[in-house]
């Protein structure tokens, strides 16, 4: 059985890597850039969790990184992003 802190970290990692498909070709480029940046944030969170053993801080760091990386493209119709779509967000 996974403890609650580990479950929270795994949920945060899954959410960070779950991006809806882009509606346009240009959106696909922005999505790919955002995906790379989110992947780097996930790696940093995992590295922190491994080196410190502090899973709560790893989740907080990942949440902060994701807040700084808003969805910067228009998702395909019917797809809902896990984070708020922010027009002109960094990507």
N, CA, C and O atoms as a CHARMM CRD file, in Angstrom:
* protein
*
  364
    1    1 UNK  N      0.85100  -1.18700   0.00000 PROA 1      0.00000
    2    1 UNK  CA     0.00000   0.00000   0.00000 PROA 1      0.00000
    3    1 UNK  C      0.88800   1.23900   0.00000 PROA 1      0.00000
    4    1 UNK  O      1.84300   1.32900   0.77200 PROA 1      0.00000
    5    2 UNK  N      0.57200   2.17700  -0.85700 PROA 2      0.00000
    6    2 UNK  CA     1.33300   3.41900  -0.97500 PROA 2      0.00000
    7    2 UNK  C      0.84800   4.40200   0.08400 PROA 2      0.00000
    8    2 UNK  O     -0.35400   4.56900   0.28700 PROA 2      0.00000
    9    3 UNK  N      1.80800   5.05800   0.76200 PROA 3      0.00000
   10    3 UNK  CA     1.40500   6.05600   1.75300 PROA 3      0.00000
   11    3 UNK  C      0.91400   7.32000   1.04900 PROA 3      0.00000
   12    3 UNK  O      1.11800   7.48800  -0.15300 PROA 3      0.00000
   13    4 UNK  N      0.26700   8.20300   1.80500 PROA 4      0.00000
   14    4 UNK  CA    -0.40200   9.37200   1.23300 PROA 4      0.00000
   15    4 UNK  C      0.57400  10.33600   0.57000 PROA 4      0.00000
   16    4 UNK  O      0.24400  10.91700  -0.46400 PROA 4      0.00000
   17    5 UNK  N      1.77400  10.52500   1.13800 PROA 5      0.00000
   18    5 UNK  CA     2.73600  11.44700   0.53800 PROA 5      0.00000
   19    5 UNK  C      3.23200  10.91600  -0.79900 PROA 5      0.00000
   20    5 UNK  O      3.40200  11.68500  -1.74500 PROA 5      0.00000
   21    6 UNK  N      3.46200   9.63100  -0.88700 PROA 6      0.00000
   22    6 UNK  CA     3.88600   9.03500  -2.15100 PROA 6      0.00000
   23    6 UNK  C      2.76600   9.13100  -3.18100 PROA 6      0.00000
   24    6 UNK  O      3.01400   9.42500  -4.35000 PROA 6      0.00000
   25    7 UNK  N      1.55100   8.88600  -2.75100 PROA 7      0.00000
   26    7 UNK  CA     0.40600   8.99300  -3.65800 PROA 7      0.00000
   27    7 UNK  C      0.25600  10.41900  -4.17700 PROA 7      0.00000
   28    7 UNK  O     -0.03300  10.62200  -5.35700 PROA 7      0.00000
   29    8 UNK  N      0.45100  11.41200  -3.30100 PROA 8      0.00000
   30    8 UNK  CA     0.36600  12.81100  -3.72000 PROA 8      0.00000
   31    8 UNK  C      1.43700  13.13600  -4.75500 PROA 8      0.00000
   32    8 UNK  O      1.16800  13.83100  -5.73400 PROA 8      0.00000
   33    9 UNK  N      2.65200  12.63300  -4.53800 PROA 9      0.00000
   34    9 UNK  CA     3.73500  12.87700  -5.49800 PROA 9      0.00000
   35    9 UNK  C      3.42100  12.22000  -6.83600 PROA 9      0.00000
   36    9 UNK  O      3.60100  12.83900  -7.88400 PROA 9      0.00000
   37   10 UNK  N      2.96200  10.99700  -6.81300 PROA 10     0.00000
   38   10 UNK  CA     2.64200  10.29600  -8.05700 PROA 10     0.00000
   39   10 UNK  C      1.51000  10.99700  -8.80800 PROA 10     0.00000
   40   10 UNK  O      1.55300  11.10800 -10.03300 PROA 10     0.00000
   41   11 UNK  N      0.50300  11.46800  -8.08000 PROA 11     0.00000
   42   11 UNK  CA    -0.58700  12.21500  -8.71900 PROA 11     0.00000
   43   11 UNK  C     -0.06400  13.49900  -9.36300 PROA 11     0.00000
   44   11 UNK  O     -0.44300  13.83400 -10.48600 PROA 11     0.00000
   45   12 UNK  N      0.80100  14.20900  -8.65300 PROA 12     0.00000
   46   12 UNK  CA     1.35400  15.46100  -9.18400 PROA 12     0.00000
   47   12 UNK  C      2.19100  15.18900 -10.43400 PROA 12     0.00000
   48   12 UNK  O      2.13100  15.95200 -11.39800 PROA 12     0.00000
   49   13 UNK  N      2.96200  14.11500 -10.42100 PROA 13     0.00000
   50   13 UNK  CA     3.78100  13.76100 -11.58600 PROA 13     0.00000
   51   13 UNK  C      2.89200  13.42700 -12.78100 PROA 13     0.00000
   52   13 UNK  O      3.15800  13.86500 -13.90000 PROA 13     0.00000
   53   14 UNK  N      1.84900  12.66000 -12.54500 PROA 14     0.00000
   54   14 UNK  CA     0.92500  12.30500 -13.63100 PROA 14     0.00000
   55   14 UNK  C      0.24900  13.53600 -14.20300 PROA 14     0.00000
   56   14 UNK  O      0.15200  13.68500 -15.42200 PROA 14     0.00000
   57   15 UNK  N     -0.22300  14.42900 -13.32400 PROA 15     0.00000
   58   15 UNK  CA    -0.87900  15.65300 -13.78600 PROA 15     0.00000
   59   15 UNK  C      0.07600  16.52000 -14.59300 PROA 15     0.00000
   60   15 UNK  O     -0.31900  17.12000 -15.59300 PROA 15     0.00000
   61   16 UNK  N      1.33100  16.58900 -14.16100 PROA 16     0.00000
   62   16 UNK  CA     2.31700  17.42400 -14.85600 PROA 16     0.00000
   63   16 UNK  C      2.56200  16.94200 -16.27800 PROA 16     0.00000
   64   16 UNK  O      2.82200  17.74100 -17.17700 PROA 16     0.00000
   65   17 UNK  N      2.47800  15.64300 -16.47400 PROA 17     0.00000
   66   17 UNK  CA     2.78300  15.07200 -17.78700 PROA 17     0.00000
   67   17 UNK  C      1.54800  14.90100 -18.67100 PROA 17     0.00000
   68   17 UNK  O      1.67300  14.51500 -19.83300 PROA 17     0.00000
   69   18 UNK  N      0.36100  15.18300 -18.14000 PROA 18     0.00000
   70   18 UNK  CA    -0.88400  15.02400 -18.88800 PROA 18     0.00000
   71   18 UNK  C     -1.26000  16.33600 -19.55900 PROA 18     0.00000
   72   18 UNK  O     -1.83400  17.22400 -18.92900 PROA 18     0.00000
   73   19 UNK  N     -0.93700  16.45100 -20.83100 PROA 19     0.00000
   74   19 UNK  CA    -1.28700  17.63800 -21.60900 PROA 19     0.00000
   75   19 UNK  C     -2.24600  17.22800 -22.72400 PROA 19     0.00000
   76   19 UNK  O     -2.02000  16.22900 -23.40700 PROA 19     0.00000
   77   20 UNK  N     -3.31300  17.99800 -22.90500 PROA 20     0.00000
   78   20 UNK  CA    -4.23100  17.67600 -23.98800 PROA 20     0.00000
   79   20 UNK  C     -3.59700  17.98500 -25.34200 PROA 20     0.00000
   80   20 UNK  O     -2.70000  18.82500 -25.42500 PROA 20     0.00000
   81   21 UNK  N     -4.05200  17.31700 -26.40300 PROA 21     0.00000
   82   21 UNK  CA    -3.52600  17.62100 -27.73600 PROA 21     0.00000
   83   21 UNK  C     -3.86900  19.04600 -28.15000 PROA 21     0.00000
   84   21 UNK  O     -4.84600  19.62900 -27.67900 PROA 21     0.00000
   85   22 UNK  N     -3.05600  19.58900 -29.03200 PROA 22     0.00000
   86   22 UNK  CA    -3.26400  20.95100 -29.52300 PROA 22     0.00000
   87   22 UNK  C     -4.27600  20.97000 -30.65500 PROA 22     0.00000
   88   22 UNK  O     -4.42100  19.99600 -31.39500 PROA 22     0.00000
   89   23 UNK  N     -4.97500  22.09000 -30.78000 PROA 23     0.00000
   90   23 UNK  CA    -5.99000  22.23700 -31.82000 PROA 23     0.00000
   91   23 UNK  C     -5.38500  22.62400 -33.16800 PROA 23     0.00000
   92   23 UNK  O     -5.99500  22.37800 -34.20800 PROA 23     0.00000
   93   24 UNK  N     -4.20100  23.22100 -33.16400 PROA 24     0.00000
   94   24 UNK  CA    -3.60000  23.71500 -34.40100 PROA 24     0.00000
   95   24 UNK  C     -2.16000  23.23200 -34.52000 PROA 24     0.00000
   96   24 UNK  O     -1.56900  22.75600 -33.55200 PROA 24     0.00000
   97   25 UNK  N     -1.59900  23.36300 -35.74000 PROA 25     0.00000
   98   25 UNK  CA    -0.20400  22.99700 -35.95800 PROA 25     0.00000
   99   25 UNK  C      0.73800  23.84600 -35.13100 PROA 25     0.00000
  100   25 UNK  O      1.68300  23.32800 -34.53500 PROA 25     0.00000
  101   26 UNK  N      0.48900  25.16100 -35.08800 PROA 26     0.00000
  102   26 UNK  CA     1.30900  26.04800 -34.26600 PROA 26     0.00000
  103   26 UNK  C      1.18300  25.66800 -32.78900 PROA 26     0.00000
  104   26 UNK  O      2.15800  25.73000 -32.04000 PROA 26     0.00000
  105   27 UNK  N     -0.01600  25.27700 -32.38100 PROA 27     0.00000
  106   27 UNK  CA    -0.24200  24.83700 -31.01000 PROA 27     0.00000
  107   27 UNK  C      0.56900  23.60400 -30.67900 PROA 27     0.00000
  108   27 UNK  O      1.00100  23.43000 -29.54000 PROA 27     0.00000
  109   28 UNK  N      0.78000  22.74600 -31.66100 PROA 28     0.00000
  110   28 UNK  CA     1.57600  21.54000 -31.43400 PROA 28     0.00000
  111   28 UNK  C      3.01900  21.89800 -31.07100 PROA 28     0.00000
  112   28 UNK  O      3.63000  21.24700 -30.22400 PROA 28     0.00000
  113   29 UNK  N      3.55400  22.92600 -31.70900 PROA 29     0.00000
  114   29 UNK  CA     4.91100  23.37100 -31.37700 PROA 29     0.00000
  115   29 UNK  C      4.97100  23.92900 -29.96000 PROA 29     0.00000
  116   29 UNK  O      5.89500  23.63000 -29.20400 PROA 29     0.00000
  117   30 UNK  N      3.97800  24.74300 -29.60800 PROA 30     0.00000
  118   30 UNK  CA     3.92500  25.30200 -28.25800 PROA 30     0.00000
  119   30 UNK  C      3.73000  24.19400 -27.22900 PROA 30     0.00000
  120   30 UNK  O      4.32400  24.23400 -26.15100 PROA 30     0.00000
  121   31 UNK  N      2.89600  23.20200 -27.55800 PROA 31     0.00000
  122   31 UNK  CA     2.66300  22.08200 -26.65600 PROA 31     0.00000
  123   31 UNK  C      3.95400  21.30300 -26.43500 PROA 31     0.00000
  124   31 UNK  O      4.26300  20.92600 -25.30400 PROA 31     0.00000
  125   32 UNK  N      4.70600  21.06100 -27.49600 PROA 32     0.00000
  126   32 UNK  CA     5.96100  20.31100 -27.37300 PROA 32     0.00000
  127   32 UNK  C      6.95800  21.05600 -26.47500 PROA 32     0.00000
  128   32 UNK  O      7.64300  20.44200 -25.65700 PROA 32     0.00000
  129   33 UNK  N      7.03200  22.36800 -26.63300 PROA 33     0.00000
  130   33 UNK  CA     7.93200  23.16100 -25.79700 PROA 33     0.00000
  131   33 UNK  C      7.50000  23.09400 -24.32800 PROA 33     0.00000
  132   33 UNK  O      8.33100  22.93300 -23.43500 PROA 33     0.00000
  133   34 UNK  N      6.18500  23.22000 -24.09000 PROA 34     0.00000
  134   34 UNK  CA     5.66200  23.14800 -22.73000 PROA 34     0.00000
  135   34 UNK  C      5.89600  21.75900 -22.13600 PROA 34     0.00000
  136   34 UNK  O      6.23200  21.62400 -20.95900 PROA 34     0.00000
  137   35 UNK  N      5.71600  20.74000 -22.95800 PROA 35     0.00000
  138   35 UNK  CA     5.93900  19.36700 -22.49400 PROA 35     0.00000
  139   35 UNK  C      7.39500  19.17600 -22.05800 PROA 35     0.00000
  140   35 UNK  O      7.65800  18.53900 -21.03800 PROA 35     0.00000
  141   36 UNK  N      8.33100  19.72100 -22.82100 PROA 36     0.00000
  142   36 UNK  CA     9.74800  19.61300 -22.43300 PROA 36     0.00000
  143   36 UNK  C     10.01200  20.31800 -21.10800 PROA 36     0.00000
  144   36 UNK  O     10.73200  19.79900 -20.25500 PROA 36     0.00000
  145   37 UNK  N      9.43100  21.49200 -20.93900 PROA 37     0.00000
  146   37 UNK  CA     9.64600  22.24500 -19.70100 PROA 37     0.00000
  147   37 UNK  C      8.98300  21.54700 -18.51600 PROA 37     0.00000
  148   37 UNK  O      9.53900  21.52900 -17.41800 PROA 37     0.00000
  149   38 UNK  N      7.81000  20.97800 -18.72900 PROA 38     0.00000
  150   38 UNK  CA     7.16000  20.24200 -17.64200 PROA 38     0.00000
  151   38 UNK  C      7.93800  18.97700 -17.29700 PROA 38     0.00000
  152   38 UNK  O      8.04200  18.61000 -16.12700 PROA 38     0.00000
  153   39 UNK  N      8.48200  18.31400 -18.30700 PROA 39     0.00000
  154   39 UNK  CA     9.28200  17.11700 -18.05100 PROA 39     0.00000
  155   39 UNK  C     10.50000  17.46800 -17.20300 PROA 39     0.00000
  156   39 UNK  O     10.86400  16.71200 -16.30200 PROA 39     0.00000
  157   40 UNK  N     11.12800  18.59500 -17.48000 PROA 40     0.00000
  158   40 UNK  CA    12.27200  19.03900 -16.67100 PROA 40     0.00000
  159   40 UNK  C     11.83800  19.30500 -15.23100 PROA 40     0.00000
  160   40 UNK  O     12.57700  18.98900 -14.29900 PROA 40     0.00000
  161   41 UNK  N     10.64700  19.88300 -15.03500 PROA 41     0.00000
  162   41 UNK  CA    10.14300  20.13100 -13.68300 PROA 41     0.00000
  163   41 UNK  C      9.87100  18.81600 -12.95200 PROA 41     0.00000
  164   41 UNK  O     10.12200  18.70800 -11.75100 PROA 41     0.00000
  165   42 UNK  N      9.36100  17.82100 -13.67300 PROA 42     0.00000
  166   42 UNK  CA     9.12400  16.50300 -13.08500 PROA 42     0.00000
  167   42 UNK  C     10.44400  15.88200 -12.65600 PROA 42     0.00000
  168   42 UNK  O     10.55300  15.34600 -11.55300 PROA 42     0.00000
  169   43 UNK  N     11.45600  15.95400 -13.53100 PROA 43     0.00000
  170   43 UNK  CA    12.77300  15.40200 -13.17500 PROA 43     0.00000
  171   43 UNK  C     13.33800  16.07500 -11.93100 PROA 43     0.00000
  172   43 UNK  O     13.89900  15.40800 -11.06200 PROA 43     0.00000
  173   44 UNK  N     13.19100  17.40000 -11.84300 PROA 44     0.00000
  174   44 UNK  CA    13.69400  18.13100 -10.68000 PROA 44     0.00000
  175   44 UNK  C     12.97400  17.69200  -9.40300 PROA 44     0.00000
  176   44 UNK  O     13.59900  17.54600  -8.35300 PROA 44     0.00000
  177   45 UNK  N     11.66600  17.48500  -9.49700 PROA 45     0.00000
  178   45 UNK  CA    10.90600  17.03800  -8.32600 PROA 45     0.00000
  179   45 UNK  C     11.33400  15.63700  -7.89500 PROA 45     0.00000
  180   45 UNK  O     11.49200  15.37000  -6.70400 PROA 45     0.00000
  181   46 UNK  N     11.52000  14.75300  -8.85700 PROA 46     0.00000
  182   46 UNK  CA    11.96300  13.39400  -8.54000 PROA 46     0.00000
  183   46 UNK  C     13.36700  13.42300  -7.93700 PROA 46     0.00000
  184   46 UNK  O     13.63800  12.72200  -6.96200 PROA 46     0.00000
  185   47 UNK  N     14.25300  14.22400  -8.50800 PROA 47     0.00000
  186   47 UNK  CA    15.60700  14.35400  -7.95900 PROA 47     0.00000
  187   47 UNK  C     15.57500  14.85600  -6.52200 PROA 47     0.00000
  188   47 UNK  O     16.30400  14.35400  -5.66700 PROA 47     0.00000
  189   48 UNK  N     14.72400  15.85300  -6.25600 PROA 48     0.00000
  190   48 UNK  CA    14.60700  16.37400  -4.88800 PROA 48     0.00000
  191   48 UNK  C     14.08800  15.29500  -3.94000 PROA 48     0.00000
  192   48 UNK  O     14.61000  15.12400  -2.83800 PROA 48     0.00000
  193   49 UNK  N     13.06600  14.57500  -4.37100 PROA 49     0.00000
  194   49 UNK  CA    12.50200  13.52000  -3.53200 PROA 49     0.00000
  195   49 UNK  C     13.54500  12.44600  -3.22600 PROA 49     0.00000
  196   49 UNK  O     13.63400  11.96300  -2.09700 PROA 49     0.00000
  197   50 UNK  N     14.31900  12.08000  -4.21900 PROA 50     0.00000
  198   50 UNK  CA    15.35700  11.05500  -4.01300 PROA 50     0.00000
  199   50 UNK  C     16.47200  11.54000  -3.10000 PROA 50     0.00000
  200   50 UNK  O     16.91200  10.81000  -2.21200 PROA 50     0.00000
  201   51 UNK  N     16.93100  12.76500  -3.31600 PROA 51     0.00000
  202   51 UNK  CA    18.08600  13.24800  -2.55700 PROA 51     0.00000
  203   51 UNK  C     17.73100  13.64100  -1.12400 PROA 51     0.00000
  204   51 UNK  O     18.54700  13.48500  -0.21500 PROA 51     0.00000
  205   52 UNK  N     16.51400  14.15000  -0.92400 PROA 52     0.00000
  206   52 UNK  CA    16.15500  14.63500   0.40700 PROA 52     0.00000
  207   52 UNK  C     15.21300  13.69700   1.16300 PROA 52     0.00000
  208   52 UNK  O     15.17400  13.70300   2.39300 PROA 52     0.00000
  209   53 UNK  N     14.46200  12.89800   0.42100 PROA 53     0.00000
  210   53 UNK  CA    13.43700  12.06800   1.04300 PROA 53     0.00000
  211   53 UNK  C     12.18700  12.84800   1.41100 PROA 53     0.00000
  212   53 UNK  O     11.25700  12.28700   1.99100 PROA 53     0.00000
  213   54 UNK  N     12.15200  14.13100   1.08100 PROA 54     0.00000
  214   54 UNK  CA    11.02400  14.99800   1.42200 PROA 54     0.00000
  215   54 UNK  C     10.04100  15.04200   0.25300 PROA 54     0.00000
  216   54 UNK  O     10.17500  15.86200  -0.65500 PROA 54     0.00000
  217   55 UNK  N      9.05700  14.15000   0.29000 PROA 55     0.00000
  218   55 UNK  CA     8.09100  14.06500  -0.79800 PROA 55     0.00000
  219   55 UNK  C      7.14100  15.25600  -0.81400 PROA 55     0.00000
  220   55 UNK  O      6.71100  15.69500  -1.88100 PROA 55     0.00000
  221   56 UNK  N      6.81500  15.77500   0.35100 PROA 56     0.00000
  222   56 UNK  CA     5.91600  16.92400   0.41900 PROA 56     0.00000
  223   56 UNK  C      6.54500  18.13500  -0.25600 PROA 56     0.00000
  224   56 UNK  O      5.88100  18.83800  -1.01700 PROA 56     0.00000
  225   57 UNK  N      7.81200  18.37800   0.01900 PROA 57     0.00000
  226   57 UNK  CA     8.51200  19.49800  -0.61500 PROA 57     0.00000
  227   57 UNK  C      8.64400  19.26900  -2.12300 PROA 57     0.00000
  228   57 UNK  O      8.55900  20.22100  -2.89900 PROA 57     0.00000
  229   58 UNK  N      8.84800  18.03500  -2.54100 PROA 58     0.00000
  230   58 UNK  CA     8.93800  17.73500  -3.97300 PROA 58     0.00000
  231   58 UNK  C      7.62500  18.09600  -4.67300 PROA 58     0.00000
  232   58 UNK  O      7.64200  18.66900  -5.76200 PROA 58     0.00000
  233   59 UNK  N      6.48500  17.76200  -4.05100 PROA 59     0.00000
  234   59 UNK  CA     5.18200  18.10800  -4.61900 PROA 59     0.00000
  235   59 UNK  C      5.01900  19.62200  -4.67300 PROA 59     0.00000
  236   59 UNK  O      4.54300  20.16000  -5.67400 PROA 59     0.00000
  237   60 UNK  N      5.40900  20.31200  -3.60600 PROA 60     0.00000
  238   60 UNK  CA     5.28200  21.77200  -3.57900 PROA 60     0.00000
  239   60 UNK  C      6.14400  22.41700  -4.66200 PROA 60     0.00000
  240   60 UNK  O      5.70700  23.36100  -5.32100 PROA 60     0.00000
  241   61 UNK  N      7.35500  21.91800  -4.84900 PROA 61     0.00000
  242   61 UNK  CA     8.22700  22.45600  -5.89800 PROA 61     0.00000
  243   61 UNK  C      7.62800  22.22200  -7.27800 PROA 61     0.00000
  244   61 UNK  O      7.67400  23.10100  -8.13900 PROA 61     0.00000
  245   62 UNK  N      7.07000  21.04600  -7.48300 PROA 62     0.00000
  246   62 UNK  CA     6.45500  20.74000  -8.77600 PROA 62     0.00000
  247   62 UNK  C      5.22600  21.61800  -9.00600 PROA 62     0.00000
  248   62 UNK  O      5.03200  22.14400 -10.10200 PROA 62     0.00000
  249   63 UNK  N      4.40100  21.77600  -7.97600 PROA 63     0.00000
  250   63 UNK  CA     3.22900  22.64100  -8.10600 PROA 63     0.00000
  251   63 UNK  C      3.64700  24.07000  -8.45700 PROA 63     0.00000
  252   63 UNK  O      3.02400  24.70900  -9.30500 PROA 63     0.00000
  253   64 UNK  N      4.68400  24.56200  -7.81800 PROA 64     0.00000
  254   64 UNK  CA     5.16400  25.92300  -8.10000 PROA 64     0.00000
  255   64 UNK  C      5.66300  26.02100  -9.55000 PROA 64     0.00000
  256   64 UNK  O      5.35900  26.98600 -10.25000 PROA 64     0.00000
  257   65 UNK  N      6.41900  25.03000  -9.98500 PROA 65     0.00000
  258   65 UNK  CA     6.92700  25.03300 -11.36200 PROA 65     0.00000
  259   65 UNK  C      5.78200  25.00600 -12.36800 PROA 65     0.00000
  260   65 UNK  O      5.83100  25.70800 -13.37800 PROA 65     0.00000
  261   66 UNK  N      4.75800  24.21000 -12.10600 PROA 66     0.00000
  262   66 UNK  CA     3.62100  24.12800 -13.02700 PROA 66     0.00000
  263   66 UNK  C      2.83400  25.42700 -13.04400 PROA 66     0.00000
  264   66 UNK  O      2.30100  25.82400 -14.08100 PROA 66     0.00000
  265   67 UNK  N      2.76300  26.08100 -11.90900 PROA 67     0.00000
  266   67 UNK  CA     2.08100  27.37000 -11.86100 PROA 67     0.00000
  267   67 UNK  C      2.80700  28.38300 -12.75300 PROA 67     0.00000
  268   67 UNK  O      2.17400  29.24400 -13.36400 PROA 67     0.00000
  269   68 UNK  N      4.12200  28.27500 -12.82300 PROA 68     0.00000
  270   68 UNK  CA     4.92600  29.16800 -13.66000 PROA 68     0.00000
  271   68 UNK  C      4.92700  28.74900 -15.13200 PROA 68     0.00000
  272   68 UNK  O      5.44800  29.47500 -15.97800 PROA 68     0.00000
  273   69 UNK  N      4.35400  27.59800 -15.44400 PROA 69     0.00000
  274   69 UNK  CA     4.28800  27.08800 -16.81500 PROA 69     0.00000
  275   69 UNK  C      2.82400  26.86700 -17.21700 PROA 69     0.00000
  276   69 UNK  O      2.39000  25.72400 -17.35800 PROA 69     0.00000
  277   70 UNK  N      2.06800  27.94400 -17.39900 PROA 70     0.00000
  278   70 UNK  CA     0.65200  27.76700 -17.74500 PROA 70     0.00000
  279   70 UNK  C      0.48000  27.19900 -19.14500 PROA 70     0.00000
  280   70 UNK  O      1.38200  27.25700 -19.98000 PROA 70     0.00000
  281   71 UNK  N     -0.69600  26.65200 -19.37300 PROA 71     0.00000
  282   71 UNK  CA    -1.03600  26.13300 -20.69500 PROA 71     0.00000
  283   71 UNK  C     -0.97300  27.28700 -21.69000 PROA 71     0.00000
  284   71 UNK  O     -1.64100  28.30300 -21.49500 PROA 71     0.00000
  285   72 UNK  N     -0.19100  27.14800 -22.73900 PROA 72     0.00000
  286   72 UNK  CA     0.09200  28.26600 -23.65100 PROA 72     0.00000
  287   72 UNK  C     -0.40500  27.99600 -25.07300 PROA 72     0.00000
  288   72 UNK  O      0.05500  28.63600 -26.01900 PROA 72     0.00000
  289   73 UNK  N     -1.32400  27.07100 -25.22800 PROA 73     0.00000
  290   73 UNK  CA    -1.86900  26.75800 -26.54600 PROA 73     0.00000
  291   73 UNK  C     -3.34000  26.41000 -26.38400 PROA 73     0.00000
  292   73 UNK  O     -3.80400  26.13300 -25.27800 PROA 73     0.00000
  293   74 UNK  N     -4.06400  26.42600 -27.48700 PROA 74     0.00000
  294   74 UNK  CA    -5.48100  26.07800 -27.45000 PROA 74     0.00000
  295   74 UNK  C     -5.62700  24.56300 -27.60200 PROA 74     0.00000
  296   74 UNK  O     -5.18900  23.99800 -28.60400 PROA 74     0.00000
  297   75 UNK  N     -6.23800  23.90200 -26.61700 PROA 75     0.00000
  298   75 UNK  CA    -6.43200  22.44700 -26.71500 PROA 75     0.00000
  299   75 UNK  C     -7.43700  22.08700 -27.80100 PROA 75     0.00000
  300   75 UNK  O     -8.27800  22.90400 -28.17800 PROA 75     0.00000
  301   76 UNK  N     -7.34500  20.88200 -28.29100 PROA 76     0.00000
  302   76 UNK  CA    -8.30900  20.37600 -29.26600 PROA 76     0.00000
  303   76 UNK  C     -9.70300  20.38300 -28.64300 PROA 76     0.00000
  304   76 UNK  O     -9.83400  20.20600 -27.43200 PROA 76     0.00000
  305   77 UNK  N    -10.74300  20.58400 -29.44900 PROA 77     0.00000
  306   77 UNK  CA   -12.11100  20.60600 -28.91100 PROA 77     0.00000
  307   77 UNK  C    -12.41900  19.34200 -28.12100 PROA 77     0.00000
  308   77 UNK  O    -12.05100  18.23300 -28.50800 PROA 77     0.00000
  309   78 UNK  N    -13.10100  19.54500 -27.01000 PROA 78     0.00000
  310   78 UNK  CA   -13.48100  18.41100 -26.17300 PROA 78     0.00000
  311   78 UNK  C    -12.42600  18.00700 -25.17700 PROA 78     0.00000
  312   78 UNK  O    -12.71000  17.23100 -24.26500 PROA 78     0.00000
  313   79 UNK  N    -11.22100  18.50800 -25.32200 PROA 79     0.00000
  314   79 UNK  CA   -10.15400  18.18100 -24.38400 PROA 79     0.00000
  315   79 UNK  C    -10.11000  19.25500 -23.30500 PROA 79     0.00000
  316   79 UNK  O    -10.23900  20.44200 -23.60500 PROA 79     0.00000
  317   80 UNK  N     -9.93300  18.85600 -22.07700 PROA 80     0.00000
  318   80 UNK  CA    -9.87200  19.80700 -20.98500 PROA 80     0.00000
  319   80 UNK  C     -8.50700  19.70700 -20.31900 PROA 80     0.00000
  320   80 UNK  O     -8.10800  18.62400 -19.89200 PROA 80     0.00000
  321   81 UNK  N     -7.78600  20.82100 -20.22300 PROA 81     0.00000
  322   81 UNK  CA    -6.48000  20.79600 -19.57200 PROA 81     0.00000
  323   81 UNK  C     -6.61500  20.62000 -18.07000 PROA 81     0.00000
  324   81 UNK  O     -7.66000  20.92800 -17.49700 PROA 81     0.00000
  325   82 UNK  N     -5.56400  20.12500 -17.43000 PROA 82     0.00000
  326   82 UNK  CA    -5.57600  19.95900 -15.98500 PROA 82     0.00000
  327   82 UNK  C     -5.32100  21.27800 -15.28500 PROA 82     0.00000
  328   82 UNK  O     -5.69600  21.43800 -14.12300 PROA 82     0.00000
  329   83 UNK  N     -4.69100  22.23000 -15.96300 PROA 83     0.00000
  330   83 UNK  CA    -4.43500  23.55000 -15.41100 PROA 83     0.00000
  331   83 UNK  C     -5.20800  24.58200 -16.20900 PROA 83     0.00000
  332   83 UNK  O     -5.64700  24.31000 -17.32600 PROA 83     0.00000
  333   84 UNK  N     -5.37200  25.75600 -15.64300 PROA 84     0.00000
  334   84 UNK  CA    -6.08500  26.82700 -16.33800 PROA 84     0.00000
  335   84 UNK  C     -5.35500  27.23600 -17.59500 PROA 84     0.00000
  336   84 UNK  O     -4.13200  27.37900 -17.59400 PROA 84     0.00000
  337   85 UNK  N     -6.09800  27.42500 -18.66500 PROA 85     0.00000
  338   85 UNK  CA    -5.50700  27.92200 -19.91200 PROA 85     0.00000
  339   85 UNK  C     -5.29700  29.41900 -19.76300 PROA 85     0.00000
  340   85 UNK  O     -6.22700  30.15600 -19.43600 PROA 85     0.00000
  341   86 UNK  N     -4.08600  29.86000 -20.00300 PROA 86     0.00000
  342   86 UNK  CA    -3.76000  31.27100 -19.87000 PROA 86     0.00000
  343   86 UNK  C     -3.24700  31.75400 -21.21500 PROA 86     0.00000
  344   86 UNK  O     -2.13800  31.39600 -21.61300 PROA 86     0.00000
  345   87 UNK  N     -4.04600  32.57600 -21.93600 PROA 87     0.00000
  346   87 UNK  CA    -3.58300  33.07700 -23.22800 PROA 87     0.00000
  347   87 UNK  C     -2.26600  33.83700 -23.06800 PROA 87     0.00000
  348   87 UNK  O     -2.10200  34.65200 -22.16000 PROA 87     0.00000
  349   88 UNK  N     -1.34300  33.54800 -23.97200 PROA 88     0.00000
  350   88 UNK  CA    -0.05400  34.23200 -23.93700 PROA 88     0.00000
  351   88 UNK  C      0.85900  33.73500 -22.85400 PROA 88     0.00000
  352   88 UNK  O      1.87600  34.36800 -22.57100 PROA 88     0.00000
  353   89 UNK  N      0.52700  32.61200 -22.23200 PROA 89     0.00000
  354   89 UNK  CA     1.37400  32.06500 -21.18000 PROA 89     0.00000
  355   89 UNK  C      2.71600  31.64000 -21.71500 PROA 89     0.00000
  356   89 UNK  O      2.90100  31.46500 -22.92000 PROA 89     0.00000
  357   90 UNK  N      3.65300  31.47700 -20.79900 PROA 90     0.00000
  358   90 UNK  CA     4.99100  31.06200 -21.22100 PROA 90     0.00000
  359   90 UNK  C      4.95400  29.61500 -21.66900 PROA 90     0.00000
  360   90 UNK  O      4.16200  28.82100 -21.16300 PROA 90     0.00000
  361   91 UNK  N      5.81400  29.27100 -22.62100 PROA 91     0.00000
  362   91 UNK  CA     5.80400  27.90300 -23.10200 PROA 91     0.00000
  363   91 UNK  C      7.05100  27.42600 -23.55500 PROA 91     0.00000
  364   91 UNK  O      7.15400  26.27700 -23.98400 PROA 91     0.00000
